[in-house]
Amino acid sequence: MLLFTVVMVFFVSIGSCDAGISCVSCPSSISINITTDTDIDTSSCTLKEDELCSLILRVEYVIGNESFALIDGSNDGGLILTNGEPQSSESMFVRFDENRAQRFANIACFSGSSCGLDLLKKIYREKCMSPFSTLNSIHVILFFDLVRLFDYVTLRDGLKRQLYNSSIAVGSELQCVDPSGATVSCPNGFCRAIFDGNGLVSVSSCVKNGLVPAPYGLVLTQTTMTDLNVDQASIIYSCNKPMCNSNENTREVLQQLIAAKLIPQPTLTTTTPKNMGTTLKNKYQEIFLSCLAVFLVLRC
C-alpha cells in the first residue's frame, strides 16, 4: 500500500502558486554539437514569468551534432515536495546490441532568476581531473569534460565484453540468476539485474521476451535532491551471457561505472537488524520509482 501511495503522488498536481518565477524561455530546441560547442548558447532566449521552469539536456555521443537542449517555463502547477530548490535527474543509456549512447539531464526549478539555467550549463560543462598527472616527468593537473566529451566507447566496450555476446541468437536458452540467487533456465528471454548505486540491494531475474525482443543495454539514473544534498542512483541492465546478472557481475558493473566517473565510490552504512527490513523496503521503492521514471522517458 505504501508503494502504491508513493507512486500515485507523481500523478497529483496542485493549483498555480500566487507568484510566478523567472524562467528562461527559448523559441525552439537549442542544437548542440558536443565536439565544438563548449557551452549552451542561450542568446536567442528571453525571460518570462511562469509557475515552473523546465530544462532538458540530451547528449548524443555517437552523432554529436544531434544533441540539444529544451528550455522553457510551464504554467502547469506541479506538486512541489521540497523547499523550492532545483531538483535534477540524470540518465545514461548505453546499448550493447547497437552503437548507441545517450545522456539526459532533467531539471525542475521553482524559484530564483533564470531558474535552473546555471545548473543545466554546469552539468554540460562539468569537468573532472584526469588520473594521469605527469607529462614528460613534469607534474601537471589535466582536466577533461565529464559530460560533453565523455568516453562512452571505453565504457560500452567494457560492458559488452562482460554482459553481451552478439553471436547468441535471440530466443536462445540462457542461464540466469533469479530473485532468490538461484540459477534458472531462461528460454526465449534475457537476464536482467536492477540494483542501487551502493550495491546494497540487487534484484536479478529472467525476463521473457515480449512481442518485440527487448534491447540489450544499461540505464543509469541519478536523482539529486538539492535541498537535502542527497543523490540516489539506480542501475538496470539486460544481458545474454550465462549468469550475467549474478551478484559478482553487478559488482563488476558498479566498478566500471565508478571508473568512468558516472557514480561515486559507494558509501556503505551500518544498518541494525531492527531497521534492516525498513531500509531494504525503502531501497526497493527507490529503485522501482527510478525505473518507472526511465520507462516514462523511453515511452516519450
Backbone bond lengths (Angstrom), bond angles and torsions (degrees), N, CA, C in turn:
res aa  C-N    CA-C-N  psi(-1)  N-CA   C-N-CA  omega(-1)  CA-C   N-CA-C  phi
1 M - - - 1.459 - - 1.517 111.40 -
2 L 1.329 116.08 -40.26 1.457 119.56 -179.87 1.516 110.57 -63.72
3 L 1.349 117.09 -41.92 1.452 120.46 -179.68 1.518 110.22 -63.48
4 F 1.337 117.22 -40.73 1.452 121.42 179.04 1.524 110.26 -61.85
5 T 1.331 116.33 -41.56 1.457 120.42 179.19 1.507 111.57 -63.89
6 V 1.347 116.20 -42.38 1.464 119.77 -179.08 1.510 110.81 -64.16
7 V 1.350 117.46 -40.79 1.455 120.56 179.76 1.521 111.02 -65.51
8 M 1.325 116.50 -42.78 1.449 120.41 -176.29 1.513 113.34 -64.65
9 V 1.328 117.75 -26.35 1.452 120.29 -176.51 1.523 111.34 -63.17
10 F 1.348 117.60 -22.60 1.451 120.62 -179.73 1.526 111.90 -73.34
11 F 1.324 116.90 -14.44 1.449 119.41 -177.40 1.531 111.49 -104.80
12 V 1.314 116.36 10.01 1.449 121.47 178.77 1.511 109.11 -96.81
13 S 1.307 118.66 142.31 1.457 121.43 175.50 1.510 108.39 -129.11
14 I 1.328 114.97 158.74 1.447 120.46 179.29 1.507 108.25 -119.69
15 G 1.293 115.87 167.59 1.449 121.28 -178.80 1.503 111.65 -69.43
16 S 1.326 116.50 169.49 1.450 121.97 -179.41 1.505 111.07 -64.30
17 C 1.335 115.81 147.60 1.447 121.43 176.42 1.521 108.94 -75.20
18 D 1.322 115.70 164.46 1.450 120.12 -179.12 1.516 111.83 -67.42
19 A 1.318 118.48 -34.22 1.457 121.92 -176.19 1.510 110.03 -126.62
20 G 1.352 116.26 140.00 1.444 120.92 178.05 1.517 110.57 -81.67
21 I 1.309 115.11 175.86 1.458 121.73 177.78 1.527 108.39 -124.35
22 S 1.303 115.79 165.94 1.456 121.26 -176.71 1.523 109.80 -89.02
23 C 1.332 115.82 108.58 1.458 121.26 -179.00 1.523 110.39 -109.13
24 V 1.315 116.04 144.20 1.457 121.01 171.10 1.521 107.65 -79.42
25 S 1.338 116.25 129.44 1.460 120.85 -178.88 1.528 109.15 -123.82
26 C 1.323 115.92 124.22 1.464 121.21 -179.32 1.524 108.55 -110.67
27 P 1.345 117.69 138.02 1.464 120.76 -173.89 1.510 114.02 -63.39
28 S 1.309 117.85 -24.98 1.470 121.78 179.41 1.525 108.25 -153.98
29 S 1.312 115.92 178.22 1.460 118.97 177.59 1.530 109.66 -65.09
30 I 1.317 116.00 145.23 1.457 122.29 -179.18 1.525 108.30 -94.31
31 S 1.317 116.79 113.31 1.459 120.66 179.06 1.523 110.02 -71.26
32 I 1.319 115.50 139.67 1.466 121.48 -178.49 1.522 109.04 -131.28
33 N 1.314 115.93 131.88 1.461 121.53 169.96 1.525 106.80 -106.48
34 I 1.314 116.87 106.08 1.466 119.90 -172.28 1.527 112.51 -66.82
35 T 1.331 116.76 -18.41 1.462 119.43 178.83 1.525 111.60 -71.92
36 T 1.338 117.53 -36.76 1.463 121.42 -173.73 1.524 114.35 -114.44
37 D 1.327 118.18 -26.35 1.472 120.91 -174.77 1.526 110.29 -87.85
38 T 1.325 115.86 110.86 1.466 120.15 -179.94 1.517 112.25 -86.66
39 D 1.314 117.63 -6.22 1.458 121.41 178.60 1.522 108.63 -148.50
40 I 1.336 116.32 167.32 1.460 122.02 177.20 1.520 107.99 -92.29
41 D 1.318 117.64 120.51 1.461 123.04 -176.56 1.528 110.23 -81.94
42 T 1.310 116.65 109.76 1.467 121.58 179.84 1.530 111.33 -112.23
43 S 1.334 117.07 24.49 1.468 120.49 -176.96 1.521 112.88 -64.95
44 S 1.322 118.65 -24.84 1.466 121.42 -179.87 1.525 112.41 -89.84
45 C 1.309 117.44 2.40 1.460 121.53 -175.95 1.531 110.83 -92.77
46 T 1.316 116.07 158.60 1.461 122.42 178.71 1.521 109.27 -129.58
47 L 1.326 115.84 172.21 1.457 121.56 175.97 1.516 110.26 -99.38
48 K 1.316 116.28 143.98 1.458 120.65 174.88 1.520 109.20 -148.26
49 E 1.307 115.74 155.39 1.456 121.48 178.86 1.522 109.37 -84.49
50 D 1.310 116.39 132.07 1.461 120.83 178.36 1.516 109.29 -152.24
51 E 1.320 116.11 177.51 1.461 121.17 -178.47 1.527 112.07 -88.32
52 L 1.318 115.76 -29.38 1.467 120.95 -174.66 1.515 108.67 -148.43
53 C 1.327 117.40 133.70 1.466 122.23 175.19 1.524 109.10 -97.44
54 S 1.319 115.97 130.98 1.462 121.79 -178.57 1.526 108.83 -121.67
55 L 1.329 116.71 126.81 1.461 122.00 -178.51 1.526 109.14 -132.39
56 I 1.321 116.16 130.27 1.461 122.12 -177.49 1.522 108.72 -131.16
57 L 1.315 116.41 131.96 1.457 122.66 175.24 1.523 108.73 -120.99
58 R 1.315 115.88 130.29 1.468 120.40 177.11 1.522 108.09 -125.13
59 V 1.317 116.64 121.25 1.462 122.13 -179.30 1.523 108.64 -111.53
60 E 1.326 115.35 120.42 1.465 122.46 176.99 1.524 108.07 -100.51
61 Y 1.327 116.77 112.16 1.456 119.52 -175.37 1.522 113.80 -80.66
62 V 1.315 117.74 -33.31 1.465 120.01 -176.99 1.528 110.50 -74.26
63 I 1.325 117.06 -43.86 1.466 122.25 177.12 1.527 106.56 -116.97
64 G 1.331 116.06 89.08 1.458 121.87 -168.75 1.507 115.47 -61.29
65 N 1.350 118.28 -27.43 1.457 118.98 -177.47 1.524 113.12 -85.18
66 E 1.329 117.95 7.66 1.463 121.51 176.76 1.531 112.44 -103.15
67 S 1.319 116.48 11.68 1.463 120.22 176.12 1.531 109.32 -77.65
68 F 1.337 116.18 156.24 1.462 118.59 -179.45 1.518 110.92 -160.02
69 A 1.333 115.04 167.36 1.465 122.34 175.26 1.522 108.80 -130.26
70 L 1.327 116.49 141.00 1.461 123.59 173.92 1.519 107.69 -116.10
71 I 1.330 116.30 119.05 1.467 120.71 -175.40 1.522 108.36 -131.30
72 D 1.324 116.80 120.17 1.464 119.87 -178.44 1.521 109.59 -164.98
73 G 1.307 114.99 174.87 1.457 121.40 174.29 1.509 109.76 -107.12
74 S 1.309 115.55 171.37 1.462 120.77 179.49 1.520 109.03 -144.21
75 N 1.329 115.42 138.12 1.465 119.11 176.40 1.520 111.88 -94.54
76 D 1.342 116.12 7.93 1.462 120.26 175.53 1.516 108.83 -81.39
77 G 1.332 116.73 117.64 1.453 120.12 179.52 1.519 110.95 -61.79
78 G 1.314 117.49 139.74 1.457 121.75 178.69 1.509 110.88 -119.93
79 L 1.298 116.42 157.10 1.451 121.13 178.20 1.522 108.62 -78.91
80 I 1.322 117.75 111.90 1.457 123.02 -176.07 1.523 108.64 -100.24
81 L 1.319 116.39 112.39 1.460 121.34 -176.63 1.517 111.57 -104.69
82 T 1.329 116.67 17.17 1.454 120.59 -178.93 1.518 109.07 -129.28
83 N 1.337 115.52 -171.36 1.461 119.86 178.95 1.518 112.54 -87.66
84 G 1.331 117.44 12.26 1.453 121.07 178.82 1.507 114.63 101.51
85 E 1.343 117.88 -5.84 1.456 120.22 177.41 1.540 109.71 -67.32
86 P 1.354 117.85 150.94 1.467 120.18 179.48 1.529 111.37 -58.29
87 Q 1.313 115.40 140.95 1.453 121.43 176.00 1.521 107.68 -117.21
88 S 1.310 117.33 132.38 1.463 120.02 -175.55 1.519 111.12 -130.85
89 S 1.318 114.53 152.64 1.460 121.36 172.91 1.516 108.01 -137.58
90 E 1.325 115.89 141.61 1.458 121.80 178.40 1.524 108.89 -126.57
91 S 1.324 115.05 139.93 1.466 120.50 179.26 1.515 109.89 -130.42
92 M 1.325 114.81 141.47 1.463 121.92 176.56 1.523 108.04 -120.64
93 F 1.334 117.05 125.10 1.455 122.57 179.76 1.526 108.77 -114.00
94 V 1.318 117.17 126.84 1.461 121.75 177.17 1.527 108.07 -131.09
95 R 1.331 116.61 122.09 1.457 120.87 177.34 1.520 109.57 -94.55
96 F 1.341 116.63 142.53 1.454 121.71 176.92 1.532 111.70 -94.92
97 D 1.345 116.13 -33.93 1.472 120.25 -173.79 1.525 112.87 -87.60
98 E 1.311 118.45 -2.49 1.456 122.16 171.55 1.524 108.58 -154.21
99 N 1.322 116.21 160.57 1.458 120.99 -176.47 1.521 109.42 -80.19
100 R 1.321 115.13 92.37 1.461 120.31 -176.33 1.523 109.78 -151.43
101 A 1.318 115.49 131.08 1.465 121.17 177.25 1.516 108.43 -150.77
102 Q 1.319 116.34 131.51 1.464 121.85 -177.39 1.521 109.69 -139.00
103 R 1.319 114.40 155.49 1.459 119.95 171.95 1.523 108.36 -133.77
104 F 1.337 115.69 138.17 1.457 122.21 178.54 1.522 109.37 -122.35
105 A 1.318 115.93 144.49 1.463 121.73 170.11 1.518 107.24 -130.46
106 N 1.320 116.16 129.68 1.455 122.22 178.67 1.523 108.92 -123.59
107 I 1.331 116.24 129.13 1.463 121.31 -178.64 1.519 109.28 -126.44
108 A 1.302 116.38 132.04 1.459 123.08 170.83 1.524 107.22 -114.63
109 C 1.327 116.09 127.10 1.462 120.54 -173.21 1.520 109.24 -130.33
110 F 1.333 116.38 140.58 1.459 120.41 -170.51 1.522 114.60 -125.06
111 S 1.325 118.45 -0.25 1.466 119.30 -177.89 1.518 110.08 -159.74
112 G 1.335 116.86 158.08 1.453 122.03 174.63 1.511 113.30 99.72
113 S 1.330 116.18 170.48 1.454 122.82 178.52 1.522 109.78 -88.24
114 S 1.353 116.70 140.14 1.476 121.75 -175.84 1.522 109.40 50.16
115 C 1.292 115.28 47.99 1.462 122.87 -168.62 1.536 112.27 -55.11
116 G 1.332 116.17 122.92 1.453 122.74 174.21 1.511 115.74 85.07
117 L 1.341 118.64 -15.12 1.464 119.93 -175.01 1.523 111.77 -65.82
118 D 1.324 117.68 -43.53 1.461 120.28 179.75 1.523 111.28 -60.77
119 L 1.342 116.09 -38.63 1.465 119.92 -179.95 1.523 110.71 -67.29
120 L 1.334 117.93 -41.35 1.462 120.73 179.19 1.528 110.67 -63.16
121 K 1.346 116.45 -43.97 1.461 119.57 178.93 1.527 111.37 -66.94
122 K 1.323 116.36 -34.54 1.458 119.77 177.48 1.523 110.92 -63.21
123 I 1.330 116.47 -41.32 1.467 120.17 177.94 1.518 110.30 -62.12
124 Y 1.330 117.08 -44.79 1.461 120.80 -178.26 1.525 112.00 -66.13
125 R 1.344 116.44 -37.36 1.466 120.50 -175.05 1.517 112.89 -92.69
126 E 1.336 118.13 2.11 1.461 120.95 -173.28 1.521 111.53 -55.31
127 K 1.315 114.99 134.80 1.455 121.34 -179.53 1.530 109.94 -120.73
128 C 1.313 114.99 158.21 1.460 120.83 179.97 1.520 108.71 -138.73
129 M 1.330 116.31 145.20 1.457 120.03 179.26 1.518 110.56 -73.37
130 S 1.321 115.72 133.80 1.454 121.35 179.66 1.522 109.86 -70.95
131 P 1.344 117.78 144.61 1.468 119.53 176.80 1.528 112.23 -69.36
132 F 1.327 117.98 -15.15 1.457 121.24 179.33 1.523 108.47 -91.64
133 S 1.318 117.22 108.67 1.459 121.57 -172.51 1.523 113.11 -114.80
134 T 1.342 117.64 15.43 1.471 119.99 175.79 1.517 109.04 -128.80
135 L 1.311 116.23 141.85 1.451 122.56 178.69 1.522 107.92 -142.72
136 N 1.348 116.00 115.48 1.474 120.54 -176.70 1.533 111.36 53.21
137 S 1.332 115.05 44.52 1.471 122.76 178.02 1.523 112.68 67.28
138 I 1.341 118.61 9.39 1.462 122.26 178.15 1.522 108.48 -105.83
139 H 1.320 116.72 131.00 1.460 121.20 -179.79 1.532 109.45 -74.13
140 V 1.324 116.36 120.33 1.454 120.99 -179.44 1.522 109.02 -133.53
141 I 1.319 115.00 161.98 1.467 121.28 174.64 1.522 107.16 -113.65
142 L 1.317 116.61 116.09 1.453 121.89 -179.31 1.518 109.72 -108.48
143 F 1.334 116.79 140.99 1.454 121.95 178.61 1.524 109.48 -123.20
144 F 1.327 115.60 147.94 1.458 119.64 175.02 1.520 109.02 -133.04
145 D 1.327 115.72 157.39 1.461 121.32 -179.21 1.527 109.23 -74.97
146 L 1.311 116.26 115.07 1.457 121.14 -173.35 1.526 112.00 -72.22
147 V 1.333 117.91 -32.10 1.465 121.71 -178.94 1.524 110.79 -103.01
148 R 1.321 116.78 -54.45 1.465 120.66 -172.33 1.530 111.96 -61.71
149 L 1.305 117.56 -46.21 1.463 121.61 -177.37 1.526 111.25 -112.90
150 F 1.302 115.71 37.08 1.465 120.72 -179.44 1.529 110.86 -60.60
151 D 1.319 116.75 136.21 1.466 122.65 -178.98 1.529 109.12 -82.50
152 Y 1.318 115.52 78.27 1.461 119.68 -178.27 1.525 111.70 -71.21
153 V 1.323 117.82 -25.95 1.467 121.18 -176.50 1.524 110.63 -63.13
154 T 1.340 116.90 -46.40 1.466 120.18 179.82 1.519 111.12 -61.83
155 L 1.340 116.37 -43.46 1.467 119.91 179.22 1.518 110.87 -64.29
156 R 1.312 117.12 -48.65 1.461 120.82 -177.65 1.521 111.24 -62.37
157 D 1.327 117.74 -43.96 1.465 120.53 -179.98 1.530 111.19 -62.34
158 G 1.337 116.79 -41.19 1.459 120.05 179.72 1.516 112.58 -65.76
159 L 1.333 116.56 -42.30 1.463 120.30 178.65 1.526 111.29 -67.00
160 K 1.335 116.40 -40.30 1.468 119.87 179.27 1.520 111.15 -61.75
161 R 1.328 117.22 -44.26 1.468 120.06 180.00 1.521 111.26 -59.53
162 Q 1.300 116.24 -35.18 1.457 120.59 -175.79 1.527 112.80 -83.13
163 L 1.336 117.63 -33.90 1.459 120.27 -165.19 1.523 115.99 -120.18
164 Y 1.330 118.52 -15.74 1.468 118.57 -168.89 1.516 111.78 -134.77
165 N 1.336 115.24 137.01 1.462 122.22 176.39 1.527 107.60 -125.92
166 S 1.331 116.36 111.29 1.470 120.49 -175.41 1.524 112.57 -68.99
167 S 1.329 118.46 -17.04 1.464 121.31 -178.70 1.527 112.58 -82.78
168 I 1.321 117.62 -9.14 1.468 120.82 177.55 1.518 108.80 -85.15
169 A 1.315 116.66 119.22 1.462 121.46 -175.75 1.531 110.64 -71.01
170 V 1.332 115.65 147.57 1.461 120.85 175.14 1.525 108.86 -61.19
171 G 1.304 117.49 132.23 1.458 121.60 -178.83 1.506 113.80 98.74
172 S 1.339 117.07 -7.44 1.461 120.14 177.70 1.520 110.26 -67.06
173 E 1.313 116.05 153.57 1.463 119.71 179.13 1.523 109.80 -78.35
174 L 1.336 115.75 128.59 1.453 121.82 -179.23 1.522 110.67 -114.79
175 Q 1.308 115.17 164.81 1.460 121.60 170.09 1.527 107.01 -109.98
176 C 1.343 116.22 121.47 1.460 122.01 -178.10 1.522 110.23 -125.14
177 V 1.302 115.46 171.14 1.465 122.43 173.09 1.517 107.86 -99.15
178 D 1.339 116.40 134.65 1.468 119.31 178.53 1.529 109.64 -94.95
179 P 1.349 118.84 176.05 1.466 120.83 -176.28 1.521 115.07 -57.58
180 S 1.341 117.40 -23.27 1.463 119.88 179.32 1.524 112.30 -85.19
181 G 1.335 117.14 -7.88 1.460 121.02 -177.81 1.508 113.69 95.47
182 A 1.327 116.77 1.47 1.466 121.10 -179.01 1.529 110.43 -85.98
183 T 1.332 115.39 158.12 1.459 121.44 176.73 1.522 109.25 -84.01
184 V 1.339 116.10 130.99 1.467 120.44 -179.61 1.521 109.02 -132.12
185 S 1.327 114.84 153.21 1.449 120.88 173.69 1.526 109.09 -78.99
186 C 1.322 116.19 140.62 1.466 119.93 -176.52 1.526 109.69 -131.58
187 P 1.347 117.49 76.34 1.468 119.92 179.43 1.526 111.09 -74.43
188 N 1.320 116.12 140.50 1.468 122.31 177.61 1.525 111.68 51.35
189 G 1.321 115.76 47.55 1.463 120.10 179.06 1.508 111.01 -155.91
190 F 1.312 115.59 -162.45 1.461 120.66 179.03 1.517 109.26 -146.02
191 C 1.314 116.26 161.18 1.456 121.44 177.82 1.528 108.95 -88.86
192 R 1.321 116.39 145.57 1.458 121.03 -179.97 1.520 109.90 -140.79
193 A 1.329 114.94 144.35 1.462 121.34 175.33 1.523 108.89 -132.00
194 I 1.324 115.89 139.21 1.465 122.84 176.08 1.518 106.57 -129.29
195 F 1.327 116.76 127.90 1.461 118.59 -178.23 1.514 110.37 -155.01
196 D 1.341 116.46 165.69 1.456 120.91 -178.37 1.530 110.36 -93.54
197 G 1.341 115.48 171.93 1.455 120.50 -174.65 1.508 114.93 -69.04
198 N 1.328 117.96 -13.83 1.457 121.17 176.58 1.523 112.11 -96.21
199 G 1.331 116.44 -6.96 1.460 119.39 -179.07 1.513 113.34 71.77
200 L 1.345 116.86 16.06 1.460 120.15 -177.82 1.522 112.44 -82.31
201 V 1.327 116.47 -31.49 1.457 121.08 -177.82 1.516 108.53 -123.55
202 S 1.319 116.51 125.20 1.464 121.08 -178.33 1.522 109.01 -137.56
203 V 1.327 115.71 133.43 1.460 121.78 177.84 1.521 107.64 -124.11
204 S 1.330 117.08 113.31 1.465 121.91 -179.32 1.511 109.52 -112.60
205 S 1.329 115.69 147.03 1.464 118.26 -177.91 1.519 110.87 -162.30
206 C 1.330 114.63 164.99 1.456 122.96 168.13 1.518 107.01 -95.56
207 V 1.316 117.17 131.20 1.467 121.85 -178.94 1.527 108.44 -118.73
208 K 1.320 116.84 124.05 1.457 120.87 179.61 1.526 109.96 -72.12
209 N 1.329 116.25 141.86 1.457 120.07 175.38 1.525 110.08 -65.15
210 G 1.318 115.84 143.85 1.451 121.21 175.81 1.522 110.29 -93.35
211 L 1.336 115.76 -153.67 1.457 120.01 178.91 1.525 110.58 -63.10
212 V 1.336 115.51 -34.52 1.465 121.22 175.85 1.519 107.37 -117.21
213 P 1.331 118.68 120.52 1.466 120.15 179.73 1.529 111.35 -56.33
214 A 1.311 116.57 135.92 1.458 120.69 -178.88 1.521 110.75 -68.66
215 P 1.327 117.75 144.17 1.467 120.06 176.61 1.523 110.24 -71.43
216 Y 1.325 115.57 153.38 1.455 120.54 176.60 1.523 108.66 -93.57
217 G 1.328 115.67 131.90 1.453 119.00 -179.46 1.511 111.78 172.96
218 L 1.327 114.32 -169.54 1.472 121.66 -177.44 1.516 109.78 -134.25
219 V 1.326 115.71 141.87 1.463 122.49 174.54 1.527 108.12 -126.38
220 L 1.314 115.14 123.70 1.466 121.73 174.88 1.519 107.55 -111.43
221 T 1.327 117.51 126.42 1.461 122.54 179.01 1.515 109.49 -123.48
222 Q 1.337 115.73 129.93 1.456 121.45 178.31 1.526 109.35 -127.03
223 T 1.314 115.91 131.86 1.457 121.85 178.91 1.519 109.10 -118.68
224 T 1.327 115.59 132.61 1.462 121.17 -179.38 1.520 110.28 -113.58
225 M 1.325 116.04 122.36 1.472 122.22 171.90 1.525 106.74 -95.97
226 T 1.333 116.40 98.58 1.458 120.99 -171.64 1.517 112.38 -60.41
227 D 1.321 117.00 -41.14 1.464 119.46 -176.04 1.524 112.18 -68.52
228 L 1.350 116.58 -23.31 1.465 120.61 179.18 1.522 112.00 -101.20
229 N 1.333 116.68 -8.20 1.462 121.52 -175.43 1.524 110.54 54.09
230 V 1.344 114.92 45.79 1.459 121.73 -176.16 1.522 109.30 -122.97
231 D 1.329 116.30 134.26 1.465 122.43 175.03 1.528 108.84 -114.95
232 Q 1.324 115.39 135.89 1.458 121.33 174.83 1.519 108.15 -120.28
233 A 1.317 117.26 130.77 1.465 121.20 -179.72 1.520 109.77 -123.66
234 S 1.323 115.91 141.29 1.464 121.05 174.15 1.521 108.18 -137.70
235 I 1.318 115.41 145.82 1.464 121.59 -177.44 1.520 108.13 -129.06
236 I 1.322 115.36 138.74 1.460 121.05 173.94 1.527 107.60 -137.57
237 Y 1.327 116.53 134.59 1.459 118.62 175.17 1.520 110.18 -142.00
238 S 1.332 115.27 153.86 1.459 122.59 173.58 1.523 107.88 -117.60
239 C 1.324 116.97 144.34 1.468 120.63 -172.23 1.522 109.71 -151.83
240 N 1.338 115.93 168.64 1.468 118.88 -177.26 1.527 113.75 -135.40
241 K 1.315 118.29 13.50 1.455 119.97 173.06 1.532 109.26 -87.44
242 P 1.325 118.63 152.63 1.465 120.83 -178.40 1.525 111.53 -56.32
243 M 1.330 116.07 126.74 1.468 123.23 175.86 1.539 112.29 59.90
244 C 1.317 116.58 28.92 1.465 119.69 -175.41 1.525 113.04 -71.46
245 N 1.327 117.88 -11.17 1.465 120.49 177.50 1.531 112.49 -103.42
246 S 1.322 117.02 23.95 1.467 121.56 178.72 1.522 110.25 -73.62
247 N 1.326 116.12 164.92 1.468 120.47 178.06 1.528 111.32 -60.90
248 E 1.324 116.31 -36.38 1.460 119.66 178.66 1.523 110.88 -61.83
249 N 1.333 116.63 -42.15 1.464 119.88 179.72 1.519 112.03 -69.79
250 T 1.328 118.00 -38.31 1.473 118.80 178.60 1.523 110.76 -64.45
251 R 1.331 117.07 -35.52 1.466 119.66 177.14 1.529 110.90 -66.13
252 E 1.339 116.48 -39.19 1.462 119.71 178.56 1.530 111.14 -67.68
253 V 1.331 116.80 -37.10 1.465 120.36 176.20 1.527 110.17 -62.90
254 L 1.329 116.36 -42.97 1.467 120.13 176.62 1.520 111.20 -56.61
255 Q 1.322 116.79 -43.66 1.468 120.30 -178.86 1.529 111.14 -64.75
256 Q 1.324 117.46 -36.22 1.462 119.88 176.85 1.525 110.98 -66.37
257 L 1.333 117.77 -39.77 1.464 121.25 178.84 1.530 110.94 -67.59
258 I 1.335 116.16 -36.79 1.472 120.35 176.89 1.521 110.26 -66.19
259 A 1.333 116.64 -44.41 1.463 121.00 -179.87 1.520 111.52 -62.87
260 A 1.340 116.84 -30.88 1.464 121.52 179.38 1.530 112.25 -83.16
261 K 1.335 117.55 2.90 1.472 123.42 179.59 1.535 112.34 65.05
262 L 1.334 116.20 25.05 1.463 119.46 178.63 1.519 111.67 -86.19
263 I 1.318 117.28 -30.94 1.457 121.82 175.30 1.522 108.12 -135.68
264 P 1.335 117.63 154.76 1.466 119.76 178.16 1.520 111.26 -77.99
265 Q 1.310 115.35 166.66 1.460 120.33 173.34 1.519 108.94 -58.08
266 P 1.338 118.73 130.52 1.462 120.51 -177.31 1.521 112.55 -56.58
267 T 1.320 114.95 139.70 1.460 121.75 174.68 1.510 107.48 -107.95
268 L 1.312 116.22 109.11 1.457 120.78 -176.77 1.520 110.09 -93.65
269 T 1.329 115.78 133.48 1.457 121.33 178.70 1.511 109.59 -115.66
270 T 1.305 115.78 151.10 1.462 121.31 179.23 1.516 110.17 -81.16
271 T 1.318 116.21 129.26 1.460 121.90 179.73 1.520 109.36 -116.52
272 T 1.300 116.38 126.78 1.459 120.09 179.15 1.514 110.14 -71.66
273 P 1.341 118.62 151.95 1.460 120.37 179.72 1.519 112.62 -54.58
274 K 1.345 117.28 -32.85 1.455 120.56 -178.31 1.514 111.43 -62.82
275 N 1.358 116.59 -36.25 1.451 120.44 -175.75 1.524 112.59 -98.58
276 M 1.343 117.65 -3.02 1.451 120.16 -173.91 1.522 111.76 -60.81
277 G 1.326 117.66 -44.50 1.455 120.32 -178.79 1.512 112.17 -60.98
278 T 1.326 117.06 -44.61 1.466 120.74 179.34 1.518 111.10 -64.97
279 T 1.345 116.34 -41.14 1.464 120.36 -179.31 1.522 111.08 -62.72
280 L 1.337 117.63 -47.50 1.449 120.90 -179.84 1.521 111.05 -64.65
281 K 1.329 117.17 -38.59 1.457 120.63 178.83 1.517 110.31 -62.67
282 N 1.331 116.36 -44.00 1.462 120.12 179.09 1.516 111.00 -64.36
283 K 1.344 116.77 -39.42 1.461 120.01 179.16 1.520 111.12 -63.68
284 Y 1.340 117.25 -42.47 1.448 119.76 177.59 1.523 110.77 -60.67
285 Q 1.347 117.28 -38.81 1.458 121.10 178.77 1.525 110.88 -65.33
286 E 1.340 116.73 -41.99 1.464 120.06 179.76 1.520 110.58 -61.70
287 I 1.332 116.89 -45.86 1.459 120.65 -179.91 1.524 110.11 -63.30
288 F 1.326 117.18 -43.34 1.469 120.94 -179.37 1.519 110.75 -60.50
289 L 1.340 117.15 -44.98 1.457 120.80 -178.45 1.520 111.32 -66.60
290 S 1.331 116.89 -37.96 1.465 119.88 177.55 1.519 110.32 -63.82
291 C 1.316 116.38 -43.13 1.466 119.98 179.65 1.525 110.78 -67.68
292 L 1.346 117.57 -34.12 1.452 121.06 174.92 1.506 110.17 -61.73
293 A 1.328 117.29 -42.33 1.466 120.85 178.86 1.525 110.76 -63.00
294 V 1.343 116.48 -41.66 1.468 120.51 178.26 1.507 110.07 -62.42
295 F 1.340 116.97 -41.81 1.475 121.12 179.68 1.512 110.26 -60.65
296 L 1.339 117.90 -42.79 1.457 121.04 179.78 1.508 111.44 -65.38
297 V 1.345 117.51 -37.75 1.466 121.11 178.15 1.517 110.29 -65.13
298 L 1.340 117.24 -44.15 1.453 120.84 -177.04 1.520 111.54 -66.48
299 R 1.333 117.59 -25.68 1.450 120.51 179.03 1.520 112.36 -76.49
300 C 1.349 115.59 -23.17 1.468 119.95 -175.81 1.526 110.35 -75.84
